[in-house]
Amino acid sequence: MQQRNITYYWGDHSLLINLGNRTSKRVRALYFVEFLFTTSMATVFLLQALPLKHDLFHWTACIGASLIYLLAANRFLSRMFFTERLLLDQQCFTIIRKSLFSQSIKRYDWRQIGTLHYEGKGRKTDHPLKGFTFDYLGFDTQEHLIQSLHHDGNLYFDTNEGRVYFASGVYSWDAEEMVQLMKLYIGSSLQLGPEWKEMLQEQEFDEN
């Protein structure tokens, strides 16, 4: 599964933005390594339980291994088949997140939405092994990837209940176009943070 371009669908009374799955190949590879590690641990438990005997330890180990297999498969497939869409109409801003086994739909009234900000990737603290020639395991590189695993989105807006993050894996070059179209559709109801002025000016300069 590869990253797809962001697609826009203009309706009579709505704008649908399909972000798809924008997880990078390196992060997907890390998901796969995590899946292999978890299932390997489950296999160790399963081998300890075999052959099955009429005692609590063996049956508990077998059931535990089965549960780990199921949880690992669910976690892996949910991440790999994750998609995100944004739906704008005159009343609400809706974030639709879907995986292989679940779907989340969250609606926010425009009157309750504050300023829209672009955060991008959070600043990374240097790993203690950064710069050392014996960092053979690549801990510094892995920390970049681990941060991506827990990243909910590069854009956010403020509400009375706190920040709402969305647009996972969408960085400045795509976010600029997306926000311009959102602004074109919703108009003054979409309030932009000060960082957008500089970003959009840079894009206009590049185009010229």
Solvent accessible surface area in square Angstrom, and as a share of the most:
residue,aa,sasa,rsa
1,M,114,0.51
2,Q,127,0.57
3,Q,86,0.38
4,R,134,0.49
5,N,132,0.68
6,I,21,0.11
7,T,55,0.32
8,Y,47,0.18
9,Y,117,0.45
10,W,125,0.44
11,G,42,0.41
12,D,138,0.72
13,H,146,0.65
14,S,33,0.21
15,L,0,0.00
16,L,41,0.20
17,I,0,0.00
18,N,29,0.15
19,L,2,0.01
20,G,3,0.03
21,N,5,0.03
22,R,28,0.10
23,T,29,0.17
24,S,46,0.29
25,K,142,0.60
26,R,136,0.50
27,V,7,0.04
28,R,20,0.07
29,A,57,0.44
30,L,41,0.20
31,Y,19,0.07
32,F,98,0.41
33,V,87,0.50
34,E,59,0.26
35,F,49,0.20
36,L,86,0.43
37,F,133,0.55
38,T,41,0.24
39,T,21,0.12
40,S,61,0.39
41,M,88,0.39
42,A,0,0.00
43,T,52,0.30
44,V,80,0.46
45,F,94,0.39
46,L,49,0.24
47,L,115,0.57
48,Q,109,0.48
49,A,0,0.00
50,L,88,0.44
51,P,100,0.63
52,L,76,0.38
53,K,109,0.46
54,H,189,0.84
55,D,55,0.29
56,L,148,0.73
57,F,127,0.53
58,H,30,0.14
59,W,114,0.40
60,T,78,0.45
61,A,11,0.08
62,C,24,0.15
63,I,100,0.51
64,G,26,0.25
65,A,0,0.00
66,S,52,0.34
67,L,97,0.48
68,I,49,0.25
69,Y,71,0.27
70,L,121,0.60
71,L,121,0.60
72,A,7,0.06
73,A,35,0.27
74,N,69,0.35
75,R,115,0.42
76,F,34,0.14
77,L,57,0.28
78,S,25,0.16
79,R,42,0.15
80,M,36,0.16
81,F,88,0.37
82,F,52,0.22
83,T,41,0.24
84,E,2,0.01
85,R,80,0.29
86,L,0,0.00
87,L,55,0.27
88,L,0,0.00
89,D,38,0.20
90,Q,108,0.48
91,Q,119,0.53
92,C,32,0.19
93,F,3,0.01
94,T,5,0.03
95,I,2,0.01
96,I,19,0.10
97,R,52,0.19
98,K,100,0.42
99,S,18,0.12
100,L,89,0.44
101,F,122,0.51
102,S,74,0.48
103,Q,93,0.41
104,S,44,0.28
105,I,75,0.38
106,K,102,0.43
107,R,163,0.59
108,Y,43,0.16
109,D,33,0.17
110,W,21,0.07
111,R,215,0.79
112,Q,116,0.52
113,I,14,0.07
114,G,24,0.23
115,T,38,0.22
116,L,2,0.01
117,H,36,0.16
118,Y,42,0.16
119,E,72,0.32
120,G,4,0.04
121,K,117,0.49
122,G,39,0.38
123,R,234,0.85
124,K,41,0.18
125,T,99,0.58
126,D,95,0.49
127,H,45,0.20
128,P,111,0.70
129,L,46,0.23
130,K,101,0.43
131,G,77,0.74
132,F,107,0.45
133,T,130,0.76
134,F,110,0.46
135,D,28,0.15
136,Y,189,0.72
137,L,123,0.61
138,G,22,0.21
139,F,68,0.28
140,D,24,0.13
141,T,60,0.35
142,Q,67,0.30
143,E,37,0.17
144,H,83,0.37
145,L,25,0.12
146,I,84,0.43
147,Q,70,0.31
148,S,28,0.18
149,L,35,0.18
150,H,132,0.59
151,H,46,0.21
152,D,98,0.51
153,G,0,0.00
154,N,0,0.00
155,L,0,0.00
156,Y,20,0.08
157,F,5,0.02
158,D,54,0.28
159,T,30,0.17
160,N,150,0.77
161,E,173,0.78
162,G,34,0.33
163,R,133,0.49
164,V,22,0.13
165,Y,57,0.22
166,F,0,0.00
167,A,0,0.00
168,S,33,0.21
169,G,16,0.15
170,V,0,0.00
171,Y,60,0.23
172,S,33,0.22
173,W,174,0.61
174,D,31,0.16
175,A,0,0.00
176,E,18,0.08
177,E,81,0.36
178,M,0,0.00
179,V,0,0.00
180,Q,72,0.32
181,L,42,0.21
182,M,2,0.01
183,K,76,0.32
184,L,133,0.66
185,Y,38,0.14
186,I,16,0.08
187,G,28,0.27
188,S,105,0.68
189,S,54,0.35
190,L,6,0.03
191,Q,96,0.43
192,L,53,0.26
193,G,3,0.03
194,P,115,0.72
195,E,48,0.21
196,W,1,0.00
197,K,140,0.59
198,E,108,0.48
199,M,23,0.10
200,L,30,0.15
201,Q,99,0.44
202,E,94,0.42
203,Q,34,0.15
204,E,93,0.42
205,F,160,0.67
206,D,114,0.59
207,E,132,0.59
208,N,158,0.81
